[in-house]
Amino acid sequence: MFNNITANNEWERKVFKVSVAQFPAADSLDTDNLSQSNYSVTVPLARLLPTMQAIRNKGGKVVSVEPVVT
C-alpha cells in the first residue's frame, strides 16, 4: 500500500531549478528579438509558485522549471 505521508514529505523536500530570461521592463520593446541574459534560481517546492509569480511581476520570463536530482 502506498504511504501518502511519506510521498508528501518526499515532495516537500524536492528542489527545483527555475531558468529565467530577464527582459527590460519597457512596453515598446519587442522582447522576443532582444538578446537575453539568462539566469537560474533554485527553490524548494513550497516556494516554487510564489517565486515564479515574483519573477513575472518584475518583468522576467520563466524559461523552464526542472527538478534538481539529489
C-alpha positions in Angstrom: 0.0 0.0 0.0 1.2 3.5 -0.9 2.1 5.7 2.1 0.8 9.2 1.4 2.6 10.8 4.3 6.0 9.5 3.0 5.2 10.7 -0.5 4.2 14.1 0.7 7.3 14.5 2.7 9.5 13.5 -0.3 7.8 16.1 -2.5 8.2 18.8 0.2 12.0 18.1 0.1 12.2 18.4 -3.7 14.2 21.4 -5.0 13.6 22.9 -8.5 15.8 24.9 -10.8 13.9 27.8 -12.4 15.6 29.2 -15.5 14.7 32.8 -16.2 15.1 35.2 -19.1 15.4 38.8 -17.9 13.7 41.3 -20.2 13.8 45.1 -20.0 10.6 46.4 -18.4 9.6 48.5 -21.4 6.3 48.1 -23.2 7.5 49.5 -26.5 10.4 46.9 -27.0 10.0 43.7 -28.9 11.3 41.4 -26.2 11.2 38.3 -28.3 14.1 39.5 -30.5 16.3 41.0 -27.8 19.4 39.2 -26.6 18.6 37.8 -23.2 20.7 37.4 -20.1 19.5 34.1 -18.7 20.0 33.0 -15.1 18.5 30.4 -12.8 17.4 30.2 -9.2 16.9 27.1 -7.0 13.9 26.9 -4.8 12.0 24.3 -2.7 8.6 23.2 -3.9 6.8 25.3 -1.3 8.4 28.5 -2.8 8.1 27.5 -6.5 4.8 29.2 -7.5 5.5 32.4 -5.4 8.9 32.6 -6.9 7.6 32.2 -10.5 5.0 34.9 -9.8 7.6 37.3 -8.4 9.8 36.8 -11.5 6.8 37.5 -13.8 5.8 40.6 -11.8 9.3 42.0 -12.1 9.3 41.7 -15.9 11.1 38.4 -16.2 10.0 35.3 -18.1 10.3 31.7 -16.8 12.0 29.7 -19.5 12.0 26.3 -17.7 11.5 24.5 -14.4 13.5 21.3 -13.7 13.7 19.1 -10.6 17.1 19.1 -9.1 18.4 15.5 -8.6 20.0 15.0 -5.2 
